[in-house]
Amino acid sequence: MNHPLRHTRSTPLIPVAPRSRPLPRRAVLGGVAAAGLAAALPLPLAAPASAAPRSGAFRFDLPAPTGPYPVGTTHLHLVDHARTERWTEEPNRPRELMVSVWYPARAGADAPRAPYVTPGLAAVFDAYGETQLGLPSSALNWADIGTHATAGPPVAPSARPRPVVLYTPGFQSSRDTDTVVIAELASHGFVVVSVDHTYEAMAVEFPDGRLHTISPLLTELPDAEMVRAALSTRTADLRFVVDQVTELARGRNPDAAGRPLPRGLARAVDPHRIGGYGHSIGPSGLFDAMLADRRIRAGALQDGPLVQGGGRPTAAAQAGLRQPFLLMCGMFGESAGEPFHHRSPLAVGLAALWENSPGWKRDLWSKGAGHLSYTDFMHVLPVLDREFGVRDEAMGQIGSLDPAGFVATRRAYLTAFFTRHLLRRPQPLLDAPSPRYPYVRFID
């Protein structure tokens, strides 16, 4: 079976508007691209800002979080007035971001269910389902996927401020597409801030109804320049978000319009205990931010190559990190038959980071894991396949592992990693293989 992403700019998998196209595989991964480790299936690059999500009878839930806390979430509109937006033709517009804050909520609080995505993004997901997954029209309302979270309840009381974890998604993805892990971390007491990188995310909906999709000003750059530009923007985005976490810790509301925060959220975060994780190109920006900003004290990589244009390792990989990091990767290649870890011949970014970093590090490899195994799609695609049938090309992106088992594996290791390095609690799970999680192999 041909790999679903073995395409170039001239052969996108979906019809795209003039001057728009999905990010080429070689641009994300440089020299690794030909081996088949790539970004997720290309997503629709445009949707009408006024489009309403389609209502469908079929609905389902993500796996329930396992921690002791209920989960709450809210959205913040952040504006960085120190940066001018590069990826729009509107002059002198500041850089704008949307983030979601997920947190342990007070038990018994009365609050509405939190949707999986915003209405405008649901319309984009709907188009994605039809064009890429082969779903029938109006198959489901993506916003109605059950998240096991509520919108805006009070924060659970705590004797001290809570540690913070940033989440940065892959290119053409969304801050919502790893809710299975984000909600899990929140249920264990972490505050998680998931970040959309505007104009390279699949779509970002702002409170005033604007829906910004991928910018051709970025994607029409030469490949190497495009990747460097994306990484530079992502790194600055994450450092700005850390600034806003610090403002929140001081009791200030960083939302651009001053919309009310959930009760207790101000001062509930600890700016001295911040970590982060990301998927695909996400960790490249995260680790570069860690290199420049020691306020980010720990980082985890989910199936990302750590290379920039031309296949060269990223700045963080070349310089090495002092902070602890966790690598979790699966398979690459035309038939997803080759391992991807720091000892793999083509994993030049991972190898450089490993060699150049003197501190705590782990490399956990999972044979049979696909690129989308490290996102919600590990659960979502099998559910949709049973109900409607999903194209083989899409199903191939989640590999061959048991979905429930691998979701549990990712949840366990990421929770253990941040518990160890942000809460300073010993985690034997990170010291040796566990029979409870047979999909993980420690790579020395």
Sequence and secondary structure as in RCSB ss.txt:
>XXXX:A:sequence
MNHPLRHTRSTPLIPVAPRSRPLPRRAVLGGVAAAGLAAALPLPLAAPASAAPRSGAFRFDLPAPTGPYPVGTTH
LHLVDHARTERWTEEPNRPRELMVSVWYPARAGADAPRAPYVTPGLAAVFDAYGETQLGLPSSALNWADIGTHAT
AGPPVAPSARPRPVVLYTPGFQSSRDTDTVVIAELASHGFVVVSVDHTYEAMAVEFPDGRLHTISPLLTELPDAE
MVRAALSTRTADLRFVVDQVTELARGRNPDAAGRPLPRGLARAVDPHRIGGYGHSIGPSGLFDAMLADRRIRAGA
LQDGPLVQGGGRPTAAAQAGLRQPFLLMCGMFGESAGEPFHHRSPLAVGLAALWENSPGWKRDLWSKGAGHLSYT
DFMHVLPVLDREFGVRDEAMGQIGSLDPAGFVATRRAYLTAFFTRHLLRRPQPLLDAPSPRYPYVRFID
>XXXX:A:secstr
   TT   TTS SS   TT     HHHHHGGGGGGT    S   S   TT      SB  B     SSS EEEEE
EEEEEEEEE SS SSTT EEEEEEEEEEEB TT    B  SS HHHHHHHHHHIIIII   TT B GGGSB SEE
ES  B   SS EEEEEEE  TT  TTTTHHHHHHHHHTT EEEEEE TTTSS EE TTS EE   HHHHTS HHH
HHHHHHHHHHHHHHHHHHHHHHHHTT    TT     TT TT EEEEEEEEEEETTHHHHHHHHHHH TTEEEEE
EES   B GGG B HHHHH  SS EEEEE EESTTS EE STTSTT HHHHHHHHH  S EEEEE TT  GGGGS
THHHHHHHHHHHT   HHHHGGG SS HHHHHHHHHHHHHHHHHHHHS    GGGTS  TT TT EE  
